[in-house]
Amino acid sequence: MDMVSSAAPAQEKPVVTPRFRIASGIWPGLFLTTLIAAAAFGMQRLPVISTFSPLILAILLGMIFHNLVGTPANAKAGVTFSLRRILRGAIILLGLQLTVVQVIEVGAVGFGIIVTCLVATFLFTGWFGKLIGVDPKLAELIGAGTSICGASAVIATNTVTNARDEDVAYAVACVTVFGSIAMFAYPTLTHLLHLDPRAYGLWTGSSIHEIAQVVAAAFQEGKQAGEFGTIAKLSRVMLLAPLVISLGVIASRRNHGTSSAKAPLPWFVFGFIALIALNSVITVPPEAKTVIVSITTFLLSMALAAMGLETDIGKLYAKGLRPLMLGAAASLFIALLSLTLIKLTS
């Protein structure tokens, strides 16, 4: 008897499309990053740690969870999704917090100081990092975080730098530590340096790392200093797009050895630029803008929670103190350069 022909027909299994498989696989990780981001927002309301942004708290909570409990295997897909897709969406939404008018308010001289400090600090960080033996990719991330906008710049820059997760976490830690030091030190130093509110606001906005840190430091000297410092900082954030695009082009030429090679341009940056343009020609109601800012911060917190969930503290410790020295040197460099240029032009 033919056993093949006599066998009972096999029961057909339901077809699972790749798209459904991917979608169903990301939910545990998305739930975990959402939970950590929500916890970061809750902790940020506590008086003792209210000066730290939810972004910083999210990566710390993610690192603690990963290194003490361990990131579940079934959460990996969702963590990766948060780190890539949600991050890009959040950076695009950042464009709705910026307008071309803000750059005009800073003025040609003020904007020139911001651009000069950004470029000089980024180049100095790369040079000094090479001098003391810091990995070039890690130095690049520290340079971006110091010269532009802290943790957001670090993770945006890594879309073209492609550094290890531990490098990203270390860079975020550097800009957090030294940005926090600046946040407390600047209000103390302003009276010794005899800076008027506008000059002080420009100093904070052009040299302190995180937006939240700038706001905290600038408003210590009154409403005028606070508002101008915030505008200067947002103008600086606008330069994130050209920096990331430039690094993408440089990376392409370095990898392929020819200027004709196709650059791995981060297309989400063009979405960021488009929303800046949109926000410059239309008026977003204040209530809607508040909601957008909160959503953007939450999404960035999810991305940083994901970064923490992939970071091994043992590998951070193995990098030693040289990257920390680099972060300190870069922060001191941008603070002194910015102050000098402001003094020379005021």
C-alpha positions as CSV (number, residue, x, y, z in Angstrom):
1,M,0.0,0.0,0.0
2,D,1.3,3.4,-1.0
3,M,1.8,5.1,2.4
4,V,2.0,8.6,0.9
5,S,-1.3,8.3,-0.8
6,S,-3.0,6.7,2.1
7,A,-1.8,9.3,4.6
8,A,-4.4,11.7,5.9
9,P,-4.2,15.2,4.4
10,A,-2.1,17.5,6.7
11,Q,-4.1,20.2,8.4
12,E,-3.1,23.6,6.9
13,K,-1.6,26.1,9.3
14,P,-2.8,29.7,9.3
15,V,-0.7,31.9,7.2
16,V,1.2,34.5,9.3
17,T,2.5,37.4,7.1
18,P,5.9,38.9,8.0
19,R,4.3,42.2,8.7
20,F,1.9,40.7,11.3
21,R,4.8,38.7,12.8
22,I,6.8,41.9,13.2
23,A,3.9,43.9,14.6
24,S,3.0,41.3,17.1
25,G,6.6,40.9,18.2
26,I,7.2,44.5,19.1
27,W,4.4,44.9,21.7
28,P,6.3,43.5,24.8
29,G,9.2,45.8,24.1
30,L,7.0,48.8,23.4
31,F,5.1,48.2,26.6
32,L,8.4,48.0,28.5
33,T,9.9,51.2,27.0
34,T,6.5,53.0,27.5
35,L,6.4,51.9,31.2
36,I,10.0,53.1,31.8
37,A,9.3,56.5,30.1
38,A,6.1,56.9,32.2
39,A,8.1,56.2,35.3
40,A,10.7,58.8,34.2
41,F,8.0,61.4,33.8
42,G,6.6,60.5,37.3
43,M,10.1,60.7,38.9
44,Q,10.7,64.1,37.2
45,R,7.9,65.5,39.3
46,L,9.8,64.8,42.6
47,P,11.4,67.9,44.0
48,V,14.9,66.4,44.5
49,I,15.3,65.4,40.9
50,S,13.1,67.8,39.1
51,T,16.1,69.5,37.4
52,F,16.8,66.4,35.4
53,S,14.8,65.8,32.2
54,P,12.7,62.7,31.7
55,L,15.2,61.7,28.9
56,I,18.0,61.4,31.3
57,L,15.9,59.6,33.9
58,A,14.6,57.2,31.2
59,I,18.1,56.0,30.2
60,L,19.1,55.6,33.8
61,L,16.0,53.5,34.6
62,G,16.5,51.4,31.5
63,M,20.1,50.7,32.5
64,I,19.2,49.8,36.0
65,F,16.5,47.4,34.8
66,H,18.7,45.8,32.2
67,N,21.6,45.3,34.6
68,L,19.7,44.2,37.7
69,V,16.7,42.3,36.2
70,G,17.6,41.7,32.5
71,T,15.8,42.7,29.4
72,P,13.4,39.8,28.4
73,A,14.2,38.1,25.1
74,N,10.7,38.7,23.8
75,A,11.1,42.4,24.4
76,K,14.1,42.8,22.1
77,A,12.1,43.5,18.9
78,G,10.1,46.3,20.6
79,V,13.2,47.8,22.2
80,T,14.9,48.0,18.8
81,F,11.7,49.5,17.3
82,S,11.7,52.2,20.0
83,L,15.4,52.9,19.5
84,R,15.0,53.4,15.7
85,R,11.5,54.1,14.5
86,I,10.2,56.0,17.5
87,L,13.4,58.0,17.8
88,R,13.2,59.2,14.3
89,G,9.5,60.2,14.7
90,A,10.3,62.1,17.8
91,I,13.2,64.0,16.1
92,I,10.8,65.0,13.3
93,L,8.3,66.3,15.8
94,L,11.1,68.4,17.4
95,G,10.8,70.6,14.3
96,L,7.5,72.0,15.6
97,Q,9.3,73.6,18.5
98,L,11.5,75.7,16.2
99,T,10.9,78.6,13.8
100,V,13.1,80.6,11.5
101,V,11.9,83.7,13.3
102,Q,13.7,82.5,16.5
103,V,17.0,82.7,14.7
104,I,16.2,86.2,13.5
105,E,15.5,87.2,17.2
106,V,18.9,86.0,18.2
107,G,20.5,88.3,15.6
108,A,23.3,87.8,13.2
109,V,26.0,88.3,15.8
110,G,24.3,85.9,18.3
111,F,23.7,83.3,15.6
112,G,27.3,83.7,14.5
113,I,28.5,83.0,18.0
114,I,26.3,79.9,18.2
115,V,27.5,78.5,14.9
116,T,31.2,79.2,15.8
117,C,30.9,77.5,19.1
118,L,29.2,74.5,17.7
119,V,31.7,73.9,14.9
120,A,34.8,74.7,17.0
121,T,33.6,72.5,19.9
122,F,32.8,69.6,17.6
123,L,36.2,69.8,15.9
124,F,38.0,70.3,19.2
125,T,36.3,67.2,20.8
126,G,37.4,65.0,17.8
127,W,40.9,66.3,18.0
128,F,41.3,66.0,21.8
129,G,39.7,62.6,21.8
130,K,42.2,61.4,19.3
131,L,45.0,62.9,21.4
132,I,44.0,61.1,24.6
133,G,43.0,57.8,22.9
134,V,39.2,57.9,22.9
135,D,37.4,55.9,20.3
136,P,36.6,58.2,17.3
137,K,32.9,57.2,17.3
138,L,32.5,57.9,21.0
139,A,34.3,61.2,20.6
140,E,31.9,62.1,17.8
141,L,28.9,61.4,20.0
142,I,30.3,63.4,22.9
143,G,31.1,66.3,20.5
144,A,27.6,66.3,19.1
145,G,25.9,66.2,22.6
146,T,28.1,69.0,23.9
147,S,27.9,71.3,20.9
148,I,24.2,71.0,20.1
149,C,21.6,69.6,22.5
150,G,22.7,66.9,24.8
151,A,21.1,63.4,24.7
152,S,18.8,64.2,21.7
153,A,21.9,65.1,19.6
154,V,23.8,62.0,20.8
155,I,21.1,59.6,19.7
156,A,20.3,61.5,16.5
157,T,24.0,61.6,15.5
158,N,24.3,57.9,16.2
159,T,21.9,57.2,13.3
160,V,24.9,57.9,11.0
161,T,27.8,57.2,13.4
162,N,26.6,53.7,14.3
163,A,28.5,53.4,17.5
164,R,28.0,50.7,20.1
165,D,25.1,51.1,22.5
166,E,27.6,51.5,25.4
167,D,29.3,54.4,23.6
168,V,25.9,56.1,23.2
169,A,25.1,55.6,26.9
170,Y,28.5,56.9,27.9
171,A,28.1,60.0,25.7
172,V,24.7,60.6,27.2
173,A,26.2,60.3,30.7
174,C,29.0,62.8,29.9
175,V,26.7,65.5,28.6
176,T,24.3,64.9,31.5
177,V,27.0,65.3,34.1
178,F,28.7,68.3,32.7
179,G,25.5,70.0,31.5
180,S,24.1,69.7,35.1
181,I,27.3,71.2,36.5
182,A,27.0,74.1,34.1
183,M,23.3,74.5,35.1
184,F,24.3,75.2,38.7
185,A,27.5,77.0,38.0
186,Y,26.4,79.6,35.5
187,P,24.0,81.5,37.8
188,T,26.7,81.7,40.4
189,L,29.3,83.1,37.9
190,T,27.2,85.6,36.1
191,H,27.6,88.3,38.8
192,L,31.4,87.9,38.8
193,L,31.5,88.2,35.0
194,H,29.2,91.3,34.9
195,L,26.9,89.9,32.2
196,D,23.6,91.7,31.4
197,P,20.4,89.5,31.0
198,R,20.7,89.3,27.2
199,A,24.4,88.4,27.3
200,Y,23.8,85.9,30.1
201,G,20.9,84.3,28.2
202,L,23.1,84.0,25.1
203,W,25.9,82.4,27.1
204,T,23.5,79.7,28.5
205,G,21.8,79.1,25.2
206,S,25.0,78.7,23.2
207,S,27.0,76.5,25.6
208,I,24.8,74.5,28.1
209,H,23.9,71.1,26.7
210,E,20.2,70.1,27.4
211,I,17.2,72.4,26.7
212,A,15.9,71.8,30.2
213,Q,19.3,72.7,31.7
214,V,19.4,76.0,29.7
215,V,15.9,76.9,30.9
216,A,16.7,76.1,34.5
217,A,20.0,78.2,34.4
218,A,18.8,81.1,32.3
219,F,15.6,81.9,34.2
220,Q,17.6,82.1,37.4
221,E,18.5,85.6,36.2
222,G,15.0,86.7,35.3
223,K,12.4,86.6,32.6
224,Q,14.4,88.4,29.9
225,A,17.5,86.2,30.4
226,G,15.3,83.1,30.5
227,E,13.5,83.9,27.3
228,F,16.5,84.9,25.3
229,G,18.5,81.9,26.6
230,T,15.7,79.5,25.5
231,I,15.5,81.2,22.0
232,A,19.3,80.9,21.6
233,K,19.2,77.3,22.6
234,L,16.4,76.4,20.2
235,S,18.3,78.2,17.4
236,R,21.2,75.9,18.3
237,V,19.0,72.8,18.1
238,M,18.0,73.8,14.6
239,L,21.6,73.1,13.6
240,L,21.2,69.4,14.4
241,A,19.9,68.8,10.9
242,P,22.9,70.1,8.9
243,L,25.3,68.4,11.3
244,V,23.7,64.9,11.0
245,I,23.5,65.3,7.2
246,S,27.1,66.4,7.0
247,L,28.2,63.4,9.1
248,G,26.3,61.1,6.9
249,V,28.1,62.4,3.8
250,I,31.5,62.1,5.5
251,A,30.7,58.6,6.7
252,S,29.8,57.6,3.2
253,R,33.0,58.9,1.7
254,R,35.1,57.3,4.5
255,N,33.4,53.9,4.0
256,H,33.5,53.8,0.2
257,G,36.6,55.8,-0.5
258,T,35.0,57.9,-3.2
259,S,33.0,61.1,-3.3
260,S,30.6,59.7,-5.8
261,A,29.3,57.1,-3.4
262,K,25.7,57.4,-2.3
263,A,25.6,59.0,1.2
264,P,23.5,57.3,3.9
265,L,21.4,60.4,4.4
266,P,19.1,60.3,7.5
267,W,15.8,61.1,5.7
268,F,14.0,61.8,8.9
269,V,16.1,64.9,9.2
270,F,14.3,66.3,6.2
271,G,11.1,65.7,8.0
272,F,12.5,67.7,10.9
273,I,13.4,70.6,8.5
274,A,10.0,70.4,6.9
275,L,8.2,70.9,10.3
276,I,10.5,73.8,11.1
277,A,9.4,75.4,7.8
278,L,5.7,74.6,8.5
279,N,5.9,76.0,12.1
280,S,7.5,79.2,10.6
281,V,4.5,79.9,8.3
282,I,1.6,78.7,10.4
283,T,0.6,79.5,14.0
284,V,0.2,76.4,16.2
285,P,-2.2,77.1,19.1
286,P,-0.4,77.2,22.5
287,E,-2.5,74.4,23.8
288,A,-1.7,72.2,20.9
289,K,2.0,73.1,21.1
290,T,2.1,72.1,24.8
291,V,0.6,68.7,23.9
292,I,3.1,68.2,21.0
293,V,6.1,69.1,23.3
294,S,4.9,66.6,25.9
295,I,4.4,63.8,23.2
296,T,7.8,64.5,21.7
297,T,9.5,64.4,25.0
298,F,7.7,61.1,25.9
299,L,8.8,59.5,22.6
300,L,12.4,60.6,23.1
301,S,12.2,59.1,26.6
302,M,11.0,55.8,25.1
303,A,14.0,55.8,22.8
304,L,16.4,56.5,25.6
305,A,14.7,53.9,27.8
306,A,15.4,51.4,24.9
307,M,19.0,52.6,24.8
308,G,19.3,51.9,28.6
309,L,17.8,48.5,28.1
310,E,20.7,47.6,25.7
311,T,23.5,49.0,27.8
312,D,25.8,46.9,29.9
313,I,27.3,48.8,32.8
314,G,30.3,46.5,32.9
315,K,31.2,47.6,29.4
316,L,30.8,51.3,30.4
317,Y,33.2,50.7,33.3
318,A,35.7,49.1,31.0
319,K,36.1,52.3,29.0
320,G,37.8,54.0,31.9
321,L,38.0,57.7,32.6
322,R,39.4,59.1,29.4
323,P,35.9,59.6,27.7
324,L,34.8,61.4,30.9
325,M,37.9,63.6,30.6
326,L,37.0,64.4,27.0
327,G,33.4,65.4,28.1
328,A,34.8,67.7,30.7
329,A,37.3,69.3,28.3
330,A,34.6,69.8,25.6
331,S,32.2,71.4,28.1
332,L,34.9,73.7,29.4
333,F,35.9,74.6,25.9
334,I,32.4,75.6,24.7
335,A,31.8,77.5,27.9
336,L,35.0,79.6,27.6
337,L,34.7,80.1,23.9
338,S,31.1,81.3,24.1
339,L,31.9,83.6,27.0
340,T,34.9,85.1,25.2
341,L,33.0,85.7,22.0
342,I,30.1,87.4,23.9
343,K,32.5,89.6,25.8
344,L,34.3,90.6,22.5
345,T,31.1,91.5,20.7
346,S,29.1,93.1,23.5
